[in-house]
Amino acid sequence: MNHSALEIGSCDTHEERKLYVIDSLNDLNKVNFSPAGSQRGISQEKKFLGGAPNTGNGIRNRSLFFVALIIALIVSLTLVSFVIVLLLQTGSKMDEVSRRLTAERKDIDELKKINSMILNRLNQLDAIKN
């Protein structure tokens, strides 16, 4: 029951060590189970280690995003232009084909008229012979 001052001081130090270990384990669990906690833990480590957060990556990522966006826009504009050219060419070809069909229809009508005239003449000749 009579404890010396040295024994009381050693008990306090031992208890403080236990609390420090428990606090460290709690901090480690927070870092492992929550993503926000892990970022906070990393930023706290940087503060203690004297490190600065890397701000260049954010700017670099944005610039890469905008470059990719511009490339995608250029490719889509090229594809749309190609489709428009194909539509115009197809339209002109269709006009040409319809003109040909109209001309051929006229030719066919003329051939039918000539055929009917020949048949009439042949019928008349047969009638004269008989």
Protein Blocks (a to p, Z undefined) as FASTA:
>chain_A
ZZcfklmmmmmmmmmmmmmmmmmmmmmmmmmmpmklmmmmmmmmmmmnopacdfklmmmm
mmmmmmmmmmmmmmmmmmmmmmmmmmmmmmmmmmmmmmmmmmmmmmmmmmmmmmmmmmmm
mmmmmmmmZZ
